[in-house]
Amino acid sequence: MIAAFANTMKVPELRSRILFTLAMIVVVRLGVHLPLPGVDVQTISAHMAELAKDAGGPLAALGAILTIFSGGGLQQCGIFALGIMPYISASIMTQLMGAVLPSWQKMLREEGGRQKMTRYTRILAIIIAMAQGFFLTRTLENPSVMGLDMPNLVMNPGWIFTISTIFIIVTGTMFLMWIGDQITERGIGNGISLIISVNIISGLPGAFSTAWKTLIMGDGKEINPLGSLELVALMLFMVIVVALVIIVSQAQRRIPVQQAKRVVGHGKMTQGGTSYLPLKLNYSGVMPVIFATAILALPNMLVQQLFSGDSWLGGAIITILSPSDIWYYIISSTLIFFFSYFWVATMFQPQQISEDLKRSGGYIPGVRPGPPTAQFLDTTMQRLTFAGSLFLTLIYFLPSLLSLGSKMPPLVTQFFGGTSLLILVGVLLDMMRQVEATLLQKNYDGFMKKGRLRGRYSHLQGTGAPAASRGIVILWVIISLFVLVCLVIMSTSN
């Protein structure tokens, strides 16, 4: 495996894609730390840090999820404060409309239908970003609507601040969407998922520091000997969970397909054989968990904006959607199962697969070609989806269960399961699959001696030509100069 990583720099195309991806990651992280003009960032950062450390508060889990998905942009109140969440919310809506509305279904079947749907998703993402930016600006000007005691966060409140801040936030979200598309075409991996993964990884050092202070130091300043054992046990538990996620993500049911002998051309007989039709156990990947997280986060934000902090209706909704309430688990499980089956029903087409097999002379042993084959594939996929949805639900609830059984804050437990771990594992597997495919194409060894890695976005990655070497050098020079200027400004201000 180490030799495979070393070989990645020997392939010019692969080297260009990796360097371009790293440059885009640096740009994303720099944008997170660029604060909005006229906002007291230090006060907001301190309050968000205290909210993330609160293991029992009703908004603790929500604050941890928003901090992780924005990569600290919401805590830093930067130009990327909303992160990529508006695009995810827009994707949920367009996917639902594509499955429900007949006009959208007809559009998707037409040539260029997917491009139109992508364009509508981006337009809807801009509208959602404008709405969320307005709510965020309103909260900054009047923190009491969220029940926060942080006066004077904005230096010069007014309509000029509102318009300018919304414009900056929406522009930042559009820029992140553009970076995601560029990474998908010219870099390594799926751009949108990679941006989320980078934001998640950025919170890992802070989570480890919080875990160290909670378990080792405790409430006082004396070291707790048993805390070190608990920390080691948590690390081992995390390794086991990661291994299980990888196994389930790679697991598949192989349906044998028998190819009959056929006569082609001028009396030539083709040799029949046996192949396999792979059906993934977790066909939808992490998308159901992302959709469920985005939907559960929306009511809390709307309640805080529309109702006062002491409203009985607002308090009831917040309590129901907190990880300490049984309704939270019921609603989350229902959403995960719903979106898992919805994704399979949208993306998996057993009727089309059955027709393709019949056209090519293939058949499943023991199953008649045509509608019986489609019914067999649909039934098999439904059973696999149930098992995959059950596993996703268990992993999604792990952070909440760890928070209930210990004093660990949600910011720490998010890395032991849930959305964060599922996204990281899925994205890293897809990136390694793409790198391995390129290495094997160039006659280099892959990461694994036996078998190959399987990813979810093989049809989306590397669709464009890699960036030119000269452009990558210029991009890295600009980034280095920008970082140097920031360091000089920081040193002079101190």
LUMSE-938380 format. One record per residue (C-alpha): residue number from 1; residue in three letters; x, z, y. Coordinates in steps of 0.1 Angstrom, whole numbers, plus 5000, padded with zeros to 4 digits. Each point is the difference from the previous one (the first is absolute). Last residue first. Example, Ala and Ser with C-alpha at 12.3 -4.5 7.8 and 13.67 -1.06 7.14 Angstrom:
<nodes>
dose/drentor/px/pz/py
2/ser/5137/5071/4989
1/ala/4986/5007/4966
</nodes>
This chain:
<nodes>
dose/drentor/px/pz/py
494/asn/4999/5180/5412
493/ser/4986/4970/5020
492/thr/5034/4982/4999
491/ser/5003/5003/4962
490/met/4965/4988/4994
489/ile/5004/4970/5023
488/val/5033/4991/4983
487/leu/4984/5003/4965
486/cys/4970/4978/5011
485/val/5024/4974/5013
484/leu/5020/5000/4967
483/val/4968/4997/4980
482/phe/4989/4969/5021
481/leu/5035/4985/4997
480/ser/4999/5004/4962
479/ile/4965/4985/4997
478/ile/5010/4970/5021
477/val/5032/4995/4979
476/trp/4979/5003/4968
475/leu/4976/4973/5012
474/ile/5028/4977/5010
473/val/5016/5003/4966
472/ile/4967/4993/4983
471/gly/4994/4969/5021
470/arg/5034/4987/4991
469/ser/4994/5005/4963
468/ala/4967/4981/5002
467/ala/4969/5018/4988
466/pro/4988/4994/4965
465/ala/4975/4971/4995
464/gly/4964/5011/4996
463/thr/4978/5011/4970
462/gly/5024/5027/4990
461/gln/4973/5024/4989
460/leu/4963/4992/4998
459/his/4995/4986/4965
458/ser/5023/5026/4984
457/tyr/4979/5028/5016
456/arg/4991/5023/4971
455/gly/5034/5004/4983
454/arg/5014/5000/4964
453/leu/5036/5009/4992
452/arg/5016/4982/4972
451/gly/5007/5007/4963
450/lys/5031/5013/4984
449/lys/5033/5002/5020
448/met/4983/5012/5031
447/phe/5012/4995/5036
446/gly/5006/4963/4997
445/asp/5031/4982/4989
444/tyr/5011/4970/5021
443/asn/4993/4964/4992
442/lys/4988/4991/5036
441/gln/4963/5000/4987
440/leu/5006/5033/4983
439/leu/5012/5015/5033
438/thr/4970/4986/5019
437/ala/4976/5014/4975
436/glu/5018/5034/5001
435/val/4997/5002/5038
434/gln/4963/4992/4998
433/arg/4994/5026/4973
432/met/5020/5026/5018
431/met/4979/4996/5031
430/asp/4968/5002/4980
429/leu/5012/5032/4982
428/leu/5010/5015/5034
427/val/4965/4993/5015
426/gly/4981/5014/4970
425/val/5021/5032/4998
424/leu/4998/5007/5037
423/ile/4963/4993/5003
422/leu/4991/5022/4971
421/leu/5022/5028/5012
420/ser/4985/5000/5035
419/thr/4964/4996/4990
418/gly/4998/5031/4978
417/gly/5028/5016/4981
416/phe/5030/5023/5005
415/phe/5010/4986/5034
414/gln/4967/5010/5016
413/thr/5007/5036/4989
412/val/5026/5004/5028
411/leu/4979/4990/5030
410/pro/4970/5016/4983
409/pro/5016/5035/5006
408/met/5012/5020/4970
407/lys/4985/5034/4998
406/ser/4991/4996/4964
405/gly/4971/4993/4976
404/leu/4977/4983/5026
403/ser/5028/4978/5014
402/leu/5011/4989/4965
401/leu/4964/4990/4992
400/ser/4997/4981/5033
399/pro/5033/4981/4994
398/leu/4990/4992/4964
397/phe/4965/4986/5008
396/tyr/5011/4964/5005
395/ile/5020/5001/4968
394/leu/4969/5010/4981
393/thr/4978/4974/5017
392/leu/5025/4972/4993
391/phe/5002/5010/4963
390/leu/4962/4999/4997
389/ser/4999/4967/5018
388/gly/5025/4985/4976
387/ala/4980/5012/4970
386/phe/4968/4986/5014
385/thr/5017/4967/5010
384/leu/5013/4996/4964
383/arg/4964/5003/4987
382/gln/4987/4975/5025
381/met/5028/4976/4993
380/thr/4992/5000/4963
379/thr/4963/4994/5007
378/asp/5007/4971/5024
377/leu/5025/4984/4976
376/phe/4975/5002/4971
375/gln/4972/4986/5021
374/ala/5021/4971/5012
373/thr/5010/4993/4964
372/pro/4963/5001/4989
371/pro/4991/4976/5029
370/gly/5024/4972/4989
369/pro/5022/5002/4969
368/arg/4989/5022/4970
367/val/5019/5033/4995
366/gly/5018/5010/4968
365/pro/5033/4986/5011
364/ile/5000/4993/5038
363/tyr/5000/4963/5007
362/gly/5022/4973/5014
361/gly/4994/4963/5002
360/ser/5010/4996/5036
359/arg/4965/4994/5012
358/lys/4986/5029/4980
357/leu/5027/5024/5014
356/asp/4993/4988/5036
355/glu/4963/5005/4995
354/ser/5004/5035/4987
353/ile/5023/5009/5029
352/gln/4975/4987/5025
351/gln/4972/5020/4985
350/pro/5022/5031/4998
349/gln/5006/5000/5038
348/phe/5021/5030/5011
347/met/5004/5003/5037
346/thr/4966/5010/5014
345/ala/4986/5018/4969
344/val/5033/5017/4995
343/trp/5002/5012/5036
342/phe/4964/5012/4999
341/tyr/5007/5019/4968
340/ser/5029/5018/5015
339/phe/4982/5004/5034
338/phe/4971/5018/4983
337/phe/5021/5022/4978
336/ile/5022/5011/5030
335/leu/4969/5005/5022
334/thr/4982/5021/4974
333/ser/5030/5022/4994
332/ser/5005/5006/5037
331/ile/4963/5009/5005
330/ile/5000/5025/4971
329/tyr/5033/5015/5009
328/tyr/4991/5005/5036
327/trp/4966/5014/4990
326/ile/5018/5028/4981
325/asp/5014/5014/5033
324/ser/5036/5011/5005
323/pro/5013/4965/5005
322/ser/4981/4997/5033
321/leu/4972/4974/5003
320/ile/4972/5024/4995
319/thr/5015/5025/5025
318/ile/5005/4973/5026
317/ile/4964/4988/4995
316/ala/4986/5036/5003
315/gly/5021/5008/5031
314/gly/4987/4968/5018
313/leu/4964/5009/4991
312/trp/5004/5036/5011
311/ser/5015/4990/5033
310/asp/5028/5025/5011
309/gly/5027/4973/5005
308/ser/4977/4977/5019
307/phe/4985/4969/4985
306/leu/5007/4963/5006
305/gln/5038/4999/5000
304/gln/5008/5026/4973
303/val/4972/4985/4979
302/leu/5014/4965/5003
301/met/5035/5011/4990
300/asn/4987/5020/4970
299/pro/4977/4971/4989
298/leu/5028/4974/5000
297/ala/5026/5019/4978
296/leu/4978/4997/4969
295/ile/4997/4962/5004
294/ala/5037/4995/5005
293/thr/5009/5022/4970
292/ala/4975/4983/4978
291/phe/5013/4965/5009
290/ile/5036/5011/4994
289/val/4991/5016/4967
288/pro/4981/4969/4988
287/met/5029/4977/5011
286/val/5027/5019/4980
285/gly/5001/4975/4971
284/ser/4967/4980/4995
283/tyr/5009/4990/4964
282/asn/5011/5034/4988
281/leu/4999/4994/4963
280/lys/5013/4965/5005
279/leu/4985/4972/4978
278/pro/5027/4978/4985
277/leu/4989/4968/4982
276/tyr/5023/4995/4971
275/ser/5014/4969/4982
274/thr/4997/4987/4965
273/gly/5009/4965/4989
272/gly/4988/4965/4995
271/gln/5025/4971/4998
270/thr/4990/4969/5019
269/met/4992/4968/4979
268/lys/5010/4967/5015
267/gly/4977/4971/4993
266/his/5008/4980/5031
265/gly/4994/5027/5026
264/val/4986/5033/4989
263/val/4987/5012/4966
262/arg/4993/5037/4999
261/lys/5009/5030/4978
260/ala/4981/5031/5010
259/gln/5015/5027/5023
258/gln/4991/5035/4989
257/val/4997/5026/5028
256/pro/5008/5037/4993
255/ile/4987/5024/5026
254/arg/5028/5022/5013
253/arg/4988/5032/5016
252/gln/5022/5011/5028
251/ala/5021/5030/5012
250/gln/5024/4994/5029
249/ser/4981/5021/5025
248/val/4991/5026/4973
247/ile/5037/5004/4991
246/ile/5012/5001/5036
245/val/4974/5026/5009
244/leu/5009/5022/4970
243/ala/5037/4998/5009
242/val/4992/5010/5036
241/val/4980/5029/4988
240/ile/5028/5012/4977
239/val/5026/4997/5029
238/met/4976/5020/5023
237/phe/4997/5028/4974
236/leu/5037/5002/4998
235/met/5003/5003/5038
234/leu/4972/5027/5000
233/ala/5018/5020/4973
232/val/5032/4998/5020
231/leu/4982/5013/5031
230/glu/4983/5028/4979
229/leu/5034/5010/4986
228/ser/5014/5001/5036
227/gly/4971/5022/5011
226/leu/5007/5025/4973
225/pro/5032/5011/5018
224/asn/4982/5004/5034
223/ile/5025/4998/5028
222/glu/4996/5024/5028
221/lys/4988/4988/5034
220/gly/4964/5010/4997
219/asp/4968/4981/4992
218/gly/5016/4982/4970
217/met/5035/4988/5003
216/ile/5003/4982/4967
215/leu/4964/4990/4993
214/thr/4985/4993/5035
213/lys/5033/4991/5018
212/trp/5012/4977/4972
211/ala/4966/4984/4997
210/thr/4999/4994/5038
209/ser/5035/4984/4998
208/phe/4990/4978/4971
207/ala/4969/4989/5019
206/gly/5020/4992/5031
205/pro/5025/4980/4980
204/leu/4972/4981/4982
203/gly/4980/4990/5032
202/ser/5019/4968/5006
201/ile/4993/4990/4964
200/ile/4963/4998/5007
199/asn/5005/4978/5031
198/val/5023/4977/4980
197/ser/4973/4998/4973
196/ile/4973/4991/5025
195/ile/5022/4972/5015
194/leu/5008/4988/4964
193/ser/4963/4998/4992
192/ile/4994/4977/5030
191/gly/5030/4979/4994
190/asn/4996/4993/4962
189/gly/5034/4998/4985
188/ile/5033/4986/5011
187/gly/5005/4980/5032
186/arg/4991/4966/5015
185/glu/4963/4996/4992
184/thr/4988/5035/4992
183/ile/5024/5016/5026
182/gln/4988/4976/5027
181/asp/4963/5008/4992
180/gly/5007/5038/5002
179/ile/5019/4995/5033
178/trp/4970/4981/5014
177/met/4976/5028/4990
176/leu/5024/5026/5015
175/phe/5000/4980/5033
174/met/4962/4999/5000
173/thr/4999/5038/4996
172/gly/5025/5004/5028
171/thr/4980/4977/5023
170/val/4969/5020/4993
169/ile/5018/5032/5009
168/ile/5015/4986/5032
167/phe/4966/4985/5012
166/ile/4982/5032/4992
165/thr/5026/5019/5020
164/ser/4998/4977/5030
163/ile/4962/5000/5001
162/thr/4997/5038/4997
161/phe/5029/5008/5024
160/ile/4985/4978/5027
159/trp/4965/5014/4993
158/gly/5012/5035/5008
157/pro/5024/5027/4989
156/asn/5034/5003/5019
155/met/5023/5024/4981
154/val/4982/5000/4967
153/leu/5004/5030/4977
152/asn/4988/5024/5026
151/pro/4981/5024/4978
150/met/5008/5006/4963
149/asp/4974/5023/4984
148/leu/4986/4976/4974
147/gly/4964/4999/4989
146/met/5000/4963/4996
145/val/4979/4995/5031
144/ser/5022/5027/5017
143/pro/5029/4975/5000
142/asn/4986/4983/5031
141/glu/5024/4973/5013
140/leu/5018/4997/4967
139/thr/4968/5000/4981
138/arg/4985/4973/5021
137/thr/5031/4979/4995
136/leu/4997/5005/4962
135/phe/4964/4990/5000
134/phe/5007/4969/5021
133/gly/5029/4991/4977
132/gln/4977/5003/4970
131/ala/4975/4976/5015
130/met/5027/4976/5011
129/ala/5017/5002/4966
128/ile/4966/4993/4983
127/ile/4996/4968/5022
126/ile/5035/4989/4992
125/ala/4995/5006/4963
124/leu/4968/4979/5001
123/ile/5020/4971/5015
122/arg/5026/5004/4973
121/thr/4975/5001/4972
120/tyr/4982/4969/5014
119/arg/5033/4981/4999
118/thr/5007/5011/4964
117/met/4965/4989/4990
116/lys/5006/4966/5016
115/gln/5033/4997/4981
114/arg/4982/5009/4967
113/gly/4974/4974/5006
112/gly/5025/4972/5005
111/glu/4984/4978/4974
110/glu/4965/5013/4992
109/arg/4993/5028/4975
108/leu/5007/5027/5025
107/met/4975/4985/5025
106/lys/4973/4999/4973
105/gln/5005/5037/4993
104/trp/5000/5007/5038
103/ser/4966/4982/5003
102/pro/4986/5019/4970
101/leu/5008/5034/5016
100/val/5007/5029/4976
99/ala/5034/4994/4985
98/gly/5017/4984/5030
97/met/4983/5025/5023
96/leu/5015/5029/4980
95/gln/5035/4984/5001
94/thr/4996/4994/5037
93/met/4991/5036/5007
92/ile/5028/5015/4979
91/ser/5025/4976/5015
90/ala/4990/5011/5035
89/ser/5006/5036/4991
88/ile/5035/4991/4986
87/tyr/5007/4980/5032
86/pro/4990/5030/5022
85/met/5022/5023/4978
84/ile/5032/4981/5007
83/gly/5015/5026/5023
82/leu/4975/5015/5025
81/ala/5028/5017/5020
80/phe/5022/4970/4999
79/ile/5006/5002/5038
78/gly/5010/5036/4996
77/cys/4980/5032/5001
76/gln/5029/5017/4981
75/gln/4976/5017/4976
74/leu/4979/4968/4998
73/gly/5031/4979/4994
72/gly/5013/5024/4975
71/gly/5000/4974/4973
70/ser/4965/4989/5008
69/phe/4988/5004/4964
68/ile/5019/5033/4995
67/thr/4987/5016/5032
66/leu/4964/4988/4993
65/ile/5002/5015/4965
64/ala/5015/5033/5012
63/gly/4974/5004/5027
62/leu/4972/4993/4976
61/ala/5014/5025/4975
60/ala/5003/5027/5027
59/leu/4966/4993/5016
58/pro/4981/5027/4980
57/gly/5028/5025/5005
56/gly/5015/5016/4968
55/ala/5035/4987/4998
54/asp/5008/5000/5037
53/lys/5034/4983/5002
52/ala/4986/4967/5010
51/leu/4980/5016/5029
50/glu/5031/5018/5012
49/ala/5019/4967/5001
48/met/4971/4983/5017
47/his/5001/5027/5027
46/ala/5037/4997/5006
45/ser/4999/4962/5001
44/ile/4971/5001/5025
43/thr/5018/5024/5023
42/gln/5032/4980/4999
41/val/4983/4966/5007
40/asp/4986/5009/5034
39/val/4985/4966/5008
38/gly/5006/4978/5030
37/pro/5014/4970/4982
36/leu/4994/4998/4962
35/pro/5030/5011/4981
34/leu/5025/4977/4982
33/his/5008/5019/4968
32/val/4978/4980/4978
31/gly/5013/4967/5015
30/leu/5035/5008/4988
29/arg/4988/5006/4965
28/val/4982/4966/4999
27/val/5030/4982/5014
26/val/5023/5016/4974
25/ile/4977/4989/4972
24/met/5000/4964/5015
23/ala/5038/5000/4999
22/leu/5000/5013/4964
21/thr/4976/4972/4990
20/phe/5023/4974/5016
19/leu/5030/5014/4983
18/ile/4982/4998/4966
17/arg/4987/4965/5005
16/ser/5034/4987/5011
15/arg/5017/5016/4970
14/leu/4974/4985/4976
13/glu/5006/4965/5014
12/pro/5038/5003/5000
11/val/5002/5014/4964
10/lys/5031/5022/4996
9/met/4984/5029/5019
8/thr/4974/5006/4973
7/asn/5027/5000/4974
6/ala/5011/5035/5010
5/phe/4964/5013/4993
4/ala/5001/4983/4966
3/ala/5033/5015/4992
2/ile/4986/5035/5007
1/met/4971/4992/4976
</nodes>
